[in-house]
């Protein structure tokens, strides 16, 4: 039977993938043809979604972007045999956007049926877990440490060191918590993994459990991702049924249980201690650190809290070894980063490459420039708490240290592009406003500072005591950076100050005019 | 049956089925909202009693999270993304357009009870901004025209 692939990824669905799939099945049935329709993840080339791939004798052949009205002509022109058509794209993996990637974490996304355990295993899934079962916890942690894997949150903390702390912490019960509260605008790599290859996350968490002696794990999933919730639960259920989760993983005598918990629309719960409070059934207020969650975490027990991409990168490390992963990247940024290109960009999507690629290469070689065709003016990297970068910084390589050297953050690898119609004073105000909306309220610099920040920016823009209020704004930002309990208040000044420093004219601050 | 009596059984069942779950408050609130569409104020003391917490603690949790609501929603909930990526693609104009077409502000419900409008911060559909969702369906590259089409499809479905 001919296998046809249409994505079940949220973005593909948002462009009509379900309609395309339904229509294809109808047209095929009317013609008395027989196909097997696989709902896969997305390849990440979103301007080509909804995408149809057909498995032919000479490999997979793609067509896109497909609308329902294209289906009859596609079928009549021999799409099911991989024949030519105006929407014909050929082998998707041979396209320039795809072929230069280093797909380690995303190796299977878009290729396989995300919720088929057989498909997962057939594409090298669970090799990492099998290897881990024959290793000591110390050896598993060593592999992860050797890989150089770092957390994809703002702090970029080395994963192996975190695991080692939990391994050595005394405690009868330990936990693995996956932070799936990816709330940064411009990021969707977690979502794509959870929708497109949920088993890789489940496997990574199971390995983490073996490594530190944790028998229970939670995925704290943001409510904004309903399709990921469905895919994760389908995958977890079949992992239980087949003995990959439960009291006796693959007959090893080792236990690991896993559950998805839904968040409720609070950005702050992406901060690890707020997330733990929320999992415990409370308001998501940040905790003072120390104690670290690695020592006193969920329900007061030693807990590994890692992001989705960190945990989803573990299976390949345990499959091919820490050195294999470490050999990608530059400096102290090892391995690969799934880059998410969004906002005002022609070719938005996800591609996974080794650290070290420059912003300019991403924006123009991959992204094809702005969607509006106007010049790109400002780029925000790393979510709402990330700095705005002007054109003069586009040659910065993607590397944690290079970014922090210019007071920018790489964070989750999300890139939001703005063209020259953007008002940067408005974006700075929005950053403060977002902090007002999303602050947990526990510490004063964040709770009150953000409210004051909005007021002061308004005054600057209105031209009320411009110099004095600009000084006040910088002062306020210093206080927030130095005095906030967590990154919410501590990093909100990044977008604000970068907007002020690189785009002062948008605040009505004209250096020449002021001097006159 | 009306008021609390009309949903007492459902809430009791939810509380019972979550009894032994660690950290069960959010799952309980989700289950109630999934089932009733909101968390009725008169369920707060019942949840508090079952969890051995104060009313204030339960209320504090409900009000902390943007997703939980204490009034019944419209038949369909539109969630419009206001985050940076959508702003970069005319999201603000779409916000204004949606409010004008529906004749409501954020957190309000249309007079015919068909649509509620909620602000959202990122649906993870940033490569195809601006985005919105209706109930659990996501829509990308939403122009005013597409907004009207989407809304119309739900109106028709309702009729």
Interface residues (C-beta under 8 A of the other chain):
Chain A: X10 X11 X13 X14 X15 X46 X182 X183 X184 X185 X186 X187 X188 X190 X191 X223 X224 X225 X226 X227 X261 X262 X263 X264 X265 X266 X267 X278 X279 X280 X281 X282 X283 X284 X299 X340 X341 X342 X343 X344 X345 X348 X349 X350 X371 X380 X384 X414 X416 X417 X418 X419 X422 X427 X430 X434 X437 X438 X440
Chain B: X22 X23 X24 X25 X26 X27 X29 X30 X51 X60 X61 X64 X65 X66 X67 X68 X83 X84 X85 X86 X87 X88 X89 X120 X121 X122 X123 X124 X125 X126 X127 X128 X129 X131 X136 X137 X138 X139 X140 X141
